[in-house]
Amino acid sequence: MSKEKCVCGSASYHLLFRKGPHSIEKCSSCGISRTFPVPKPNYAGEKEKHLNYLLERKKVEGFMEELLEEVKKFKPSGKLLDVGCSVGILLELAERSGYSVKGVEPSRIAAAEAKKALGKKAVKEALFEDSGFPPRYFDLVVFNHVFEHFQEPAAALKEAKRILRKKGVVVIGVPDFESRLAGIKKQNWVYLNPEEHVWHFGHKILPALLSRNGFRVLKVKINKPFFPISLNPFILFDKIFYQFLLNWREGDTIIVIAAKK
């Protein structure tokens, strides 16, 4: 059976490693890595994940505020679209900061929660590619840990470019598959998630993809590590290792900010 083509058009891959029924393979042409078999979205089955954002709201707000501070450096005001807005926490923070906000979210449960917080007109329950926003409408389009889920990331960038105004900015937050931690942990890396992540981007690969698709990269920020480790003493080493990377400013997630050419 022939494999789905990479964003660069190649269908030639080589195996990096396996995790369960999934293989993580790297494009022999452009270097982007992806999951096979390609995971299919299950928006109806994501209730727990989205509601956890509400239960851990303070922690989530902290991450979102860091993202927003980066955004403000390049677009301190204007119309902002959050793609995959979940329950709307980033939108709430952005609205308080003076942005005019819209969100699009395919999960019915998450979209309903976001509408409660922001109003029905602020959030569309839809896939991004089906959202139907007018051209040159937004100043900012944010993909915060959703870009790795797209079946066709180049098509998502094309749509973002269509709805962005002149000199509009796209902001993409993803796990950094090119980080030192991802390279050491491989199939045990906490952000791998092959059941959901179609693509595995990194701090070099993602800027290159943006440049090839009509954007000028403004900044690549490597975030400090998040600590998804319990207090179990048997895995204390992992906490020490994360702290070592933090001291050297080596995180395993990134934010890439780019302007429409």
N, C-alpha and C positions, 0 to 999 in steps of 0.2 A: 504494500500500500504506500502510495506517495505521500509525503508529509506536506503540511501547509507551508507556504512560502514565508520567508522572513520579510520584514518590512523593506529590506533592500532588494527583494525580488529573487534571492537565492533560495534553493531548496536543499542545500548541502550543509549538514550539521555534523558535529562530532560530540560524543558523549562525555560529559563532565563527571556525573555520578547519578546514582539512583536513590530514590526514597519511596519505599513501598511500591505501588504500581506505577509510579511516575519516574520519568527520566528527565534530567536537566541537561539540555544540549545547547551547544554554542554554534552560532552561524559561522561557517568557515570563511565567509566573505567579509562581513562587517563586524563580527565579534559580539553581537547581541545574543544573550542566552534566553531560552524559553523552556516551557514545560511541555512534555508529551506524555500521554495524550493530552490534548489541549483541554483544560478545565472549562466546563460550561457554567454560566452564572445561575445561581439559585436564590433569587431575591426573596422568594416566599419563605425560605428557610433561615433568614438572617435576623429573626426577631430578637434573639438573645444578645447578639453582638451589638445591635443598635441601642437596645434598652440598657446595656451595660454602660454606654456613654453617659446616660442620665444618672446611673448609680454612682459613677466615678467622675462626676461632672467637674469637680475642682481640679483633678489631675488632667482631664482632657482640656479644660480651659487654659491651664498652664502651657500645654503644647500649642494650642491655638493662638494664644497671645504672643508666643515667640514667633510663630509664623506671620502673624499680623504686623509685628514690629519690623520684620524684614520687608513686607509688602509696602509699608508706609514710606520706606526709604526711596522707593521708586515711583509709587503712585499714592500720595497721601490722601487722595479723595477721588470720587467718581463712582461710576456704576460697576459693581462687583458681582460676578457670577461664581457661585461655589458648585462645582460639578461633583455629584455624589455627596450632597450636603448632609446626609444622615439626618439626625434629629435637629440640626440647625444651629449648633453651638457656635461655629465660626461666624455664621451669618448674624447671630445676635451680637457678638463682640464687635463685628465690623460695623453694624448699624449704630452701635453706641459710639463708635469712633467717627461717625459722620458719613460713612459710605451709604449709597443707595444700593440695596442688596436684592439679589434674586438667587434662588437655588433650584437645582434639578436633582431628583432622587428617584431611582427606580423601585425601591422598596416601599410598598404601600404603608407598612407600619411606621417606618422612619419618616416618610413624607407627611403622614398624618400628625406626628409629633412636632415636626418642624412648622407645619401650618398652624398648630395651636399657639406656638410661640411667636410667629411672625406674620400670621394672616394668610388666608388662602391664596391671595394674588402674588405673594412673595415666592411661593414654592410650587414647582411643577412636578407631578408624579409621572416621570417619563425617563426613557433612556436619553442620554445626551444627544445622540445622533438623531433622535426623533423629537427633540424639544422645540424646534421651529422658531427660534429667536430671530428677529430681523437682522440684516447685515449691519455691521459697523455700529453696534448697539452698546457694547460694553467697553470699559476702560481696563478691566481686569478680569481674567478667567483663571480660577484656581482649581487645580486637580490635587487634592491633598490625600495621598495614599489611595488613589483610585486608578491612576494611570496604568499601573501594572496589571489591572484587571481587563483592560480593553482588548478585544480580539484584534482590532485594527488600529494601533496607536497613530499611524500616519494619517488615517482618516479623521481621528479625533483632533489632531493638530490642524488639519485642513479646516475643520468646522470651527475650531477656536479662532483661527485666523480670519475666517469669514465674518464672525460676529464681533471681532475686536475693531475698535476705532483705530485710526492712524496713530502710530506709536503706542498702541495698546500693549499691555503686558500679560504674559502667561506665567503662572507660578505653579511648579510641579514639585510635590513632595513624594519621595519613594524610598523604599529600602535600598541601601547601597550594596549591591551584589559585588562590587569591586573593592569593598572595604577589607581591611586586614582580618577583621573578625569573621566575615562571611567566608573568606578564603581558608581560615583555620577550621571553622566549624562545619563547613560544607553542608551535608544533608541534615545536620543537627542545628543549623543556624536558625534562631528563633523567628526570623522574618521570611524564611524561605516559602512556606505555605503553598506547596504545589497544588493543593486541592482548589485554590482560588486564584493564584497568581499565574497569569499566562506568560508574562515577560519578567525578566530579571535585569533591571537597569543598574547603572552605576555612575560614578562621578565623572567618568570620561565618556562613556557610551551615550548617556542621555543628552549632554550638550551637543555631541556630534549629530544626534538624530534631530534635535531642534534646528541646528544650523542647516541641515539638508532640507528642512521643511519650511523655510521662509522666516526663521526667527534669528535674532542676534542675541547671543547669550550675554547677560549683564552680570550675573553672579552665580557662583556655585558655593553653597554653604554646607559644610559637613557638620551635622548636628551632634551634640554630646550624646553618649549612649543612654538609652532608656534601660531601666533595670527590671526586666520581666522575670526575675528570679525570686523564688520563695526564700524564707529564712531557714530552710532545711539545711542542717550543718553538713550533710553529705555533699552538697553542691556549693559550699562556701567558696571553693576555688573559683567558680564562675563569677561570683560577685567581686572577688579580688581582681580577677582578670579584667572585668568590665571597668573597675576603678583604675587599673593600670592604663587602659586605653583612654579613659577620661582625662587622666593626668597628661597624656600626650596629645590630647585633643583629637583622638581618632574615634569618631562615632561610626554607626552603621546605618544611618539614614541621612538623606540629603534633601536640600531644597535648591531647585534650579529656577532662576528668574530670567526671563528672556523677553525681548521686545519684538513686536511685529515689524518686519522690514518694510 
